[in-house]
């Protein structure tokens, strides 16, 4: 079966590479970017393992602002305990 666009198969999508200059590109639809919580300007880690390609947003995890907000929230509740643990 030949398709020009993506074909949904449960959690995955079939895509074809497209010629882009002297290279090939994998087009990621805006809907997928939205679900991943990234934008076209985001950076990605691309790895090849076991014959497969894995693309992961490099911003996985909490950013500095979120960490600072969490510390500010938790310090009043657990500050004394954390000081004791640090001894």
C-alpha positions in Angstrom: 0.0 0.0 0.0 1.5 3.3 -1.1 0.5 6.5 0.7 1.6 10.1 0.2 0.8 11.2 3.7 1.1 9.7 7.2 -1.0 6.7 8.0 -2.1 6.3 11.6 -1.5 2.9 13.2 -2.4 3.2 16.8 0.4 5.0 18.6 2.6 5.3 15.5 2.5 7.0 12.2 4.1 5.9 8.9 6.0 8.6 7.1 8.3 8.8 4.0 11.5 10.8 3.8 11.4 13.8 1.5 14.3 15.1 -0.5 15.7 18.3 1.0 18.7 19.6 -0.9 21.4 16.9 -0.8 19.7 15.3 2.2 16.4 13.8 3.2 14.0 15.2 5.8 11.3 13.6 8.0 8.4 16.1 8.2 6.8 16.4 11.6 3.3 17.7 11.5 2.2 20.6 13.7 -0.2 18.3 15.6 2.7 16.0 16.6 4.7 19.0 17.7 1.8 20.2 19.9 1.4 16.8 21.5 5.1 16.7 22.2 5.0 20.2 23.7 7.7 21.5 21.3 8.0 24.1 18.6 9.8 24.2 15.2 12.6 26.0 17.1 13.1 23.2 19.6 16.3 21.2 19.7 16.1 17.4 19.5 18.4 14.5 20.4 18.5 12.1 17.5 19.9 8.6 18.1 20.2 5.5 15.9 19.9 2.2 17.8 19.0 -1.3 16.7 18.2 -0.2 13.2 15.7 2.4 14.4 15.8 6.2 14.7 14.7 7.8 18.0 13.9 11.6 18.1 13.5 13.1 21.6 13.1 16.7 22.6 16.2 17.9 24.4 14.1 19.8 26.8 12.8 16.7 28.5 12.5 17.2 32.2 12.0 20.3 34.3 13.5 23.6 33.2 15.3 26.0 35.6 12.2 28.1 36.2 10.1 25.1 37.1 12.9 23.8 39.5 13.1 27.2 41.2 9.3 27.3 41.7 9.3 23.8 43.1 12.1 24.6 45.6 10.3 27.8 46.6 7.2 25.8 47.3 8.8 22.9 49.1 11.4 24.8 51.2 8.9 26.0 53.8 7.4 22.5 54.3 10.7 20.5 54.2 13.5 23.0 54.8 14.4 21.8 58.3 14.4 18.1 57.2 16.6 18.9 54.2 19.1 20.7 56.4 19.2 17.7 58.7 19.7 15.4 55.7 22.6 17.6 54.4 24.6 17.1 57.7 
